[in-house]
Amino acid sequence: MTSFDAFPGTARFQVRALLGQGATGQVYRVFDRETAREVALKTLRLPSTEALLPLKREFRTRVGLAHPNLLQLHELFVEEGSCFFTMEAIEGVDFLHWTRGSGGRARGSTLGDSLPEGTEFPAVPVPGDAEAVRPVVALLSPESVESRLRQGLLQLLQALGALHAVQLVHRDIKPSNVLVTPQERVVVLDFGLAATFRPHLPEQPLVHRPVGTPAYMAPEQVTGGPVGPAADLYAVGAMLYEALTGAPPFATLGGRLLERKVRHAPPHVRELAPRAPEALAQLTMALLSIEPAHRPSVDACLAQLAASAQAPVRPVPRPLPGPLFVGRASELEALSQALEAVFTQGQQVTVHMQGPSGIGKSTLVRHFLALQPPERGPLVLHGRCHPQESVPYKALDAAVDALARHLESLPAAALAALVPSRAAALARLFPVLGRLAAFSQEPVPSALPDVAELRRQGAQALREVLEHLARGGRPLVLWLDDVQWGDSDSAPLFEALLRPPAPPLLLLLTWRAEDREASPLLRQLLSLTQGASARELALGALPPSEVEALVSALLVPSAPRAEREAILAQAEGNPFIARELALTAGRRGLFAPGAPVDVAQLVRERVRELPEGALPLLEVASLAGRPLPRSIALRASGLGEGGRGCAAALRDAGLLREVPGAEPGLGASHDRIREALLGGMPAGDRARRHRAVA
């Protein structure tokens, strides 16, 4: 019997080795027969409806964010009773042992979803290995340790900045979750505890109970208080402390560790390591402040590192700011009217919000929801369709996950009132609901219905649940993003949901205008949602005044007027391009004062941060002038099927567009990007790419 008999592999993935396991999950090294490369695969140790939601949530929380210092996630699969996702396979040593040149090991057990519900400080268990932590001996000179520590810290901060910019907090930063490759690339792993800190969407609410790893978790994680970016920075401080002194803060206190860290600062770094660099020691102690507001931000940390550097360090990009919102007054009013009709008139309203890639559809919806007053704010069930998911009924799957989380938060009596007839059929369609006892107590019939009947019963049960919620005193919003990636199998569920008289909810569908005809589900939904209750909201280019406001918020105040005007002209009203040009100008200093902004230079700068092979693929996609079948584009760029990761990274960076179909198509995301890239291509390269595509 092998160590990986629990997961036998699939027709596509051949198991090579078990890499590690935790309380509920296992990670394997597998061979992907489709792409002919090795990847890592994370799955459940045992089939469990309890563990299904956290595994899917881990993937969905992070997928779509491309950054060189974040582990790249590939695809999510739910098939034949199993759930797993694939990701980049990383070879490296943990951050602490890389900085000190002393080999690799993993230390620190994670306290997470395995904690009993209601666990409160000070009853949080501390793993036994905290009783006697052996110091990590440095085998490098102090100068080499400091140099590595600074360079690694810059990359780690950049990764956290990228996470925080999209309102995500990791919550389990520790040496074993930060690996360094032989090429000295720092990679943040394991997003099982990552969560959003957006207050206005219930996608992944922070659970106010202790989560994290005791030696590195912030005081607010111990006490179950609100957790934001400052918690990740405390963990960075704990790692720095260990790198400089040989042991994490309070390491010798065992069971008293958590009690001490919520009330006291640890001994100063230089008390334990008098030769530690003063600047790094001071930064460490600031990061270990008990109060989150007293810890420096990512930007402040980067500024301190730059100010105290005695030698040049390899540059890394500054973290990007989160989404900025400007304008769209008429669109906000249209959404307000739709929600008002649901709330005051008890109507079902469907809004199709469509526009080209990068025009700001999701940002607009998030801003609209954030504006709703707390006393009458809607219950939002949000799901996003993604091309990297192979999940039954994926147009609704993520939204049903959000529904499961909401139902789980209700008192037993309130939940019982929402349970529909045929609840078991709904749990068969969406197994995540099986974690709710109220949905799994219905007797299983002696003869199970066929697939069509099961789907009919489950769809009716979903309609009943949403009907009960919609009439519960709060307006209900079902927001499905990137609907062009939904599946046709979900169409019958929408038919049942929208059959008159439909539940009084706002069905908000956001999708790319250019995929209107390519997506079978979109065509079906547009046919289903005709009539007075359906509205289509087309987002076009921003007017110059609003683009200028966006650019001004991103550029430094001293930026030359000519630079601002050049960015406005190049962006042509597209907020994505305007944002990228302004950020590139600001953080890289690419443009001399008054010099015209070069979109091709912008694209090449962005591609330089992505996996090797991204530029040839983008050139091929741009040269075709129309979306190419993925296999042709990958072959013509010299990558083959192993280049799917490059395609995903380009898509997540907003440079490449995937078109729905039996085989996805690949094309440049914007005409401005395509034109600029082609304008800078040497004639010889153009001819060579043309021959490869032909």
N, C-alpha and C positions, 0 to 999 in steps of 0.2 A: 504493500500500500504506500503510495507516494504522499508527500506532504501537501500536494495540491489536488487530492482526489475530491475535495469539497466543491471545487469548480472545475469541471472537466474540459472547459473550453467550448468553442462553438465551431460551426463550419468555417467561420472567418478567422477566429482567434485561436491559435495553438499555444497552450500553456507551456512556458519554459521553466519557470521557477517561482516559488513563493518568496516575495521580497519582505513582507511584514504583515502583522495583523494586530488589530485592536479588539475592543470589547465586542463590536458588532461588524467590523469590516475586515477585509483582507485585500492586500495589494499583490499582484502578480506581474512578472515580466512575461509578456506574450508576444508571439509573432503574428503580425497582421498580414494575412495572405493576400488581401486586396492591394495593399500598398507595398508589400515586400519589405517591411521594416519592423523592428522591435519597438513596442510601446509598453507603457505601464497600464494596468487594468485594475480598477478598484470595484469590489463587489461586496455583497453581504456574506457573512460567515454562514448564516442559515436563513432560509426564506422567512421573512417576517414583515408583517404590515407595520409593526412598530418602527422598524429600522428603514423602511422604504422611503418615507418622507424625508428624513435627514439626508439620505444618500442623494436623492434627486435634488434636494435643496442645495447641497454642497456644490453640485455641478452648475445649477442654474444661477446661483449667487455669483459665480465667477466667470462663466463662459461669456465670451463677447468682449472681454477686456484684454487687449493685446499690450504686453509690456515685456521688455527683455529680462526683467528681474522677477517676473511672476511665472510660475509653472504654467505652461500652455495646456489647456484642456482640449480634448478632441471631440468625442461623440458620446452621447447618452443612449443606452439601449434598455428597453423593457420588453422582454420577449420570453414566452414559454415559462412564466413563473419566475424568471430571474431578472435582476436589475443590476446594471454595471455601467461604468463609464471609463473611457480610455483617456490617456494623457501622455504627455512627453515623458520619456524615460530619462532620468537624470543620474549620472555617475558623479559622485563628489564626496566631500567630507563635510562634517558640520562646521558651522561658522566659528565656533570657539576653538576647535582644534586646528582649523586652518590658520586662524590669526596667531596662534601660539606655536604652530609647527609641530604639533604633538600627536598626529594621527587622528582618527575619527572614532566617535562613539555617540550614542544617543542617551540622554539622561533626562528624566522628568516625565512623570505620568500625567496625562491630561485628565482633568475632571470635567466631564461634559454631560452628555445626555444620559449616561449611566447613573448619575446621581439620583437618589430617590426624590420624587416630587416633594417640595416643601422643605428641602434641606436648607438650613439657615446657619449663618455664622453665629456662634463659634463652633457649630457641630460639624463643620466640613472636615472630612477625613483627609489626613496627609499621608501620602505614600511612605512606606517604611524607609525607602532609600534617602529620605530627607534627614534621617536621624544621624547619619554619618556620611557626609559628602567629602570625598577625597579631593584635595586641590588638584587642578590641572597644571602640570608643570610646563613652563615655556622652554622649548628647545631652540628658539631663535634668539638673536640679540634683542635687547630692548628697542633699538632703533628699527629693526625689521618688524617687530611686533607692532610698534606704533604705525609704521607705514601701511602694513596690511590692515590694521584696524581702521585706519582712516579711509582707505580705499574701499574696504568692504562695507563700512558704515555708510558711505556715500551711496552705494548701490542699494543697500537695505532701505535707507530713507527714501530713495527714489521709488522703490516698489511700494512702500507704505503710502507715499504721496499719491501714487496712481490709484490705490485702493480707496483712500479717503476722498479723493476727488469725485468718485462715483458713490459717495456716501456708504462705503463699506468699512467695517472695522474687523480685523482678523481675529482678535481675542485669544490667540494661542501662539504668539511669537516666542520662540525659544531656540536654542542652538540647533536642536535636531530638526526643526522645521525651517531652517535656513541653511541650505547647502551651498558649497563653493565648488565649482567644476575645475578640472585641470587647467582650463583656459581662464580661470579667475573670474568667472561669471557667478555672481551671487543670485541664488534662486530661492524665492519664498514658496514653501509647500503647504499642503494640508489646510484646506479651507473648511473643514468640517464644523468649526464653531463660528465661522464668519457670519456677520449679520449686518443688516442695514441700520443706520441711525437716522433715516428720514422719518420725521414724526407724523407725516400725513398719509402714508400708505402702509397697509397692514401686510405687505408681502412677506417680510421675514422679521417680525417684531422681536426686539431684544427681550429675552426671558430674564426677568429680574431675579435670578438665583445664581449661586456661584458657578462660574465656568472658567476653565483655563488650567494652567499648570501652576501649582502652588508657589514654586520658587520664582516664577516670573510674572504671575498675575498681579494686576494693580489692586490697590486697596478697595476701589469701588467694585471690582469683580468679586472680591472676597465677601463684601457686605451685601451684594446683590443690588447695588445702586445703578443708576443710568450709566451706560458704557458708551464712550465715543472714541475718537482718534487718540485722545490722551492716554487711554489704556494701552494701546499698542506702543506708545512712546515710553511708558513706564517699563514695559518688557524690554525694549531696546536698552534702557538704562540698566536693567538687571543683567543683561548680557554683557554690556560694557563693564559693569562692576566685576563680573566674573572673569572677563578677559584681563582686566587690570590687576585684580587681587588674587585670582586663582579659585575663587568660590563665589557663588551668588550671595546676595544680601541675606543676612540672618541664617546662613546655611547650617550653623551648628545648633540651632534651637529646636530642631525636630518639630514636635507637635505644637510648640509655641510660635512657630514661624508666622502663621497667619495672624495670630493675635498681636504680635509685635508690629507687623508691617502696616496695620491699619491705624496704629497709634504713634509710632516712632519712626524717625529716619534711621537708616543703618549707619554704622560707624563710617566716617569719611574715608574715601578711597586711600588718601595719602597717610592715614593712620595705619593702614594695613600694608600699603605698598608705597613707601616714602619716595621712591624713584619714579612713580607713575607721572606721565606728562601732566602738567598743571591744567592745561586747557581741557584735556579729555576728562580729567578727574572732576573739574568743576561742571562740565556738561553732564557727566554721569549723575552727580548729586542733584542737579536741577531736574533731570528726568525722573529721579526717584522721589520727587516731592509727593507728599501724601495727598494734597489737593490737586485735582486734575488741572484746574485753571492756572496753577503755578508752574506747570511743566512747559518747556518750550515747544513750539509747533515744529513741524517738519521743516518749514522754511527757515525758522529761527535756528534750528540745528545746523542746516546747511550753511547759513551765514556765519555761524560761529566756527564751523570747521574751516571755511574758506579764510576767515580772518586769522585763525591761529596756525594755518599751514605754513611750514618753514620751507617746503619744497613743492614744486608743481605736482598736482595730482591729475590722474587721467579724468577728463571731464565727463560728467553724466548729465543728462537733461534734468532741468528742474521739474518738480511735480506740476501737473496741470491743474488749474483751478476747476472746480465743479461747474456744472452747466449754468450759464448765465442766461437770464431771460430779459428780452426787450420787446416792446411793441405788442402786436397781435390783439389790439383792443377789440376789433369787430369779431374776431374768432372767439375771444373769451366771452363776449356778450352772447354769441350764438350758443355756446356750451351752457351758459347760465340759464338761458331760456329753455333749453332742453331739460336740464335738471329740474327747473321750476315746474315744468309740465308734469314731470314724474311725481314730484313731491305734493303739489297742490291739486292736481287733477286726476291723479291715480292712473296716468297713461303709461303705456310702454312706448319708449322712444328709442329709435336706433339712429346713431350718428356715424356715418362713414367719414372719417377724417383721412384724406389722402393727399399725397404730395410727393415730389421727388425725394430721393435719398438725401439725407443731410439737411432737409428744410426745417426740421425742428418739431416734428409731430409729437414725439414722446415728451420732449421738454415742455411743450405747450400744455399737454394733458397734466403732467405733474404739477406745473405751476397753477393750473386751474384748480386742481384738487387741494393744493396747499392753501388756496384762498378761502376755502369753505369754512364758515364759522364752526368752532368746536361744538357748540350747543346743538347744532342741527346738521352736522357734517354727515356725509353719506358713508355707508358701509361699502368699501371698495374691494371687490374680488378681481385681482389683476393677474393676468397670465400673458406670457409672451411665447409666440411660436418661434422656433429656431431651426435653421436648416441642419444643425448638428444633432438633432434628436430623432430617434426611431422609437416612437412611443405610440401605443394605440390611442386614438381620439386626441391627438396632440393639440388640436385647435383649442380644446377645453381643459386639457390635463393639468396645466399649471394653475389655472383658475380654480379647478376643483381642489388642488393642493391647498390653495389659499382658503377655500371653503372649509376644508378639514381642520386647518389651524384655527379658524374662527369658531367652529363648532366645539372644538376641544376646549376653548377658553370659557365656554358657557357653563353655568350651574346645571346640575343634572336635570332639574325640573324644566328649565328653559330648553335644554337640548331635547328632552323627551317630546316636547310640544312640536318640534321641528322634524321629527323622524317621519319619513313618508311611508306609505304602503309600498311594498316591493323594495324595501331598503336593501335587502340582500342582493337584488339584481343590480342596483346602483353600485354596491360595493364590488360586484363582479366586474363591472365596466371600469371602475376606478378603485383598485384594491387599497389605495391609501385610506379610504373611508373605513376599511375593516379594522383600523386601529381604534375606532369608536365602538364601544360595546353595544351601544344602542343600534348600530347598523349591522352587527354580526349575530344578534340574538334571534333573528327571525328564523324559523325552522326551514331547513333545506328541503325543497319538494322531492318526492321520490323519483320523479322524472324531470330532469333538467330541461329547460326550454332550448330550442335551437338558437343559433346565433342571432337571427333576425328578431325572434321573439324576445330574447334576452335584451337586445338593444332597445326594443320598443318599451319594455318594462322599465329598464334603467333610465331611459330618456324621460319617461313620464314621472319617475321618482325624482329625478333632478329638477324637473319643472315644479313639482310639489314643494321641494325644499326651498327653491328660490321664491316661490309664491309666498310661503310662510315668512321668509326673511323680509321680502319686499313690503309686507303688510305689518311689519313689526315696529313701526314708528320712525324708522330712519329710511331715507331714500337709499335704494340699492343701485350701485354702479357695477356693471360687469364690463371690465376693460380688457380687451384682447388686443395685444400689440403685435405688429408684424404678421398680420393675418394671411398675407400672401404665402406664408410657409405652412399654413394649416393643411390638414388632410381631408380628402373627400369623405372618408368614413365618418367624419364628425358632422356632415351635413344633416343626416336624419335627426341628430340631437338638437340642432338648431331648428329644424322643422317643428319638432315637438315643443320646444321652448317658445317659439313665436306664433304658434297656432292661436287664433283668437278664441276667447279674450286672453291675451298674453299677460303674464305677471307684470305689475307696474314697476319696471326697472329701466334704467338707462343702459342700453347696450352700446358701448363705445368701441368701434372697430377702427384701428389705425393700420394703414397699409401704404405701400409704395405705389404711386400712380403708374409707374412704368411697367408694373407687373399685373395690371388689370386683366389683360387677356391671357397671360401665361399661367395664372393660378386657377385650377379647377374649382377650388373652394370659394375663391372670390366671386367667380361667375355665379355659383350657386347662391351665395349669400346676397348678392345684388338682386338676384331674381326673387329671393324669399322676402326681402325687406323693402319692397316697393309699397307706395301708398303714403297716406298723410302722416303716418307715424315715423317715416324714414326721412332723414336729412343727409345731404352730402356736403361736406365742408372741405373745400380744396384750398390747400396752403400753397401760396405762390412766393415769389421772391419778396424779401423785405424791402421796404422803401429805403432810399439812401440815408435818411435821417436816423432810422433805426439801426442800420448796419454801422453807421458812424458811432452811435451810442455803444454798441457792442464792442467795436474795435477800441474805442477810448477807454472802456473799462479794463481792457487787457493790456494795452500798451502803457509804458511808463509816461507820466505827465510830460516829460521833456522830449518825447519822441517828436521828430520834425513833422511839420504839417504835410510836407510833400510825401513822407512815408505813409501817413494816414490816407491821403488821397489816392496813392498808388494801390494800397490794399483795397480800398472801396471799389476802385475801377476793376481790379482783378477778380474780386469776389462776385460781382454781378448779382448782388442780392442774396447769395446763398450763405446762411449763417455758419455752416460747417467750414466752408472755404475761408470765410472772413476770420473765423476763430483760429483756424490752423495757421494762416498767414501771420496773424498778429502774435500768436504764441511763439512761432518759429522766429520771428523778428526779435521778439523780446528776450527769449531765453538763450538764443545762440548768437545774437549780434551779427546776423548774416549780412545785413544790408547797411551800406554806408549811408550817412545822412543824405537824403534827397535822391538816392538811387532808386530806380524802379524795382518793385518787388517781382521776384522771379518765381512763378508757380512751379516750374520744373525743378528749381533748386529746393523748394519746399518739399516736393514729392520725394526727391532723392534723399533729403535729410530724414524724412520719416521712414523711408524704406531701409535706410542704413541701420535703424534700430530694430529691424525685423529679421527673421531667420534668413540665412544665406539662400539665395535663389529667388527671393521675392521680387527683385528688380526685373530679371528676365521675364518672369511670369506677367508682371504688370505691363511690360513693354509689348508682349505678345497680345495681351487682352486689349491694349490700346490700339495696336496696329490694325486689328481686325475691323474696328469700326462698328461691330455688332457683337453680342455675346456669342462666344464659342462654346461648344460642348466641352465640359471639363476635361475629359480624357485627351481631346485634341490640344487644348491650351497647355496642359501639363506636359504632353509629349513634345510640343513645339518649343517649349521653354527649356527642354533638356532635363526636366525634373522627374517625369514619369509619375506614376500614382503615388509615389512617396512624397510628392510635393503638395499633397492635400493640406498639410500643416501650414505651408507658405500661403496657400490660397486663403485659409481661415484667418491667418494673421493679417493679411492684406484687407480682407473683408472687415475684420474687427477694427482695423485702423481707419476705416472709412474710405479706402482707396480702391477697393474692388467690389463689384456687385455680383452676387449670385442670383441667377434667374431660376424660378421653380420649373421643374419638369422631371420626366423620368430619369434623365441625366441632367444635373444642374448645369446651367450655362454660366460662363465667366466673362465679365466685361468691366471696363473702367467705370467707376461709380459716377463720375461727372465729366461732361464734355470739356470743361476747362482743364481738368487734370489730364485727360487724354490728349488734348491739343498741346498743352505745355510740354508733356513728356515727349511726344513725337517731334515737337519743334527742336528739342535738344538732342535727338538721336542722330549720330553720324550716318551718312548715306549707306556705308558698308553694313552697319548693324541693321538698318532697315531692310536692306536686300536679303540679309541672312535670315532675319525673322520671317520675312515674306515667304521665303523658300521653305522654311520649316512648317509654316501653317498650310501651305498649298498641298 
